[in-house]
Amino acid sequence: MFKKNFITLFLKIKKNLKTFFACKYFVKFLIFFVSCVILIIGICFGNYYYQIFTPLQKNTEKKFFVIKQGEGVNQISQNLKDQKLIRSMWDFEVYIWQKKWGKKFKPENILYLPT
């Protein structure tokens, strides 16, 4: 009895799913959804590239920045932002994390950065 009811219920669900996925609205929705996801990913990567790899100013003079004792990546990024050497603290910290440079910053290191 239970097995027969379960099988009929399964067959009804299967039939309804087939008609739903064959529906032209589902296909349009799926194309729209995938397009939106691709667009959002493209915008995020474009913004990340702009924030990290384009210079803050047009001139090519270099400024120096000294790391003090006890400063972590967060404090270093805050100081760089205060001196207008980077656009975004968050993007700088993500870039440092990706390159695994967090432990390479030591006190009295001098970074020569283009502005």
C-alpha positions, 0 to 999 in steps of 0.5 A: 500500500505505502509503496504504491502510494509512494510510486504514484506520488513520485510519478506525479512529481516527475511529470510536473517537473518535466512540464516546468522545465520544458516551460518557455518561461523557465528557459527565459528565466534561466538565461536571464539569471545566468546573464546577471550572474556573469555581469555581476562577476565581470563588474566585480573583477573589473572593479578589483583590477581598477582598484589594484592595478591602476595608479592613483595619480597620473604622475610617476614620482615615487614616495617612500613609506616606512613601516613602524614596529608593531604595525599589522597589515590593517594599520599599514593599509590605514596609513597608506590610505591616510597618505593617499597612496592607495584607493581602498584599504579592503582591496589592498588587504585582499591583495596582500592576503592573495600574494601571502605577503602579510608576514613579509612586512617588517619594521623599518621596511621602506616601501617606494610606491608610485603615487 
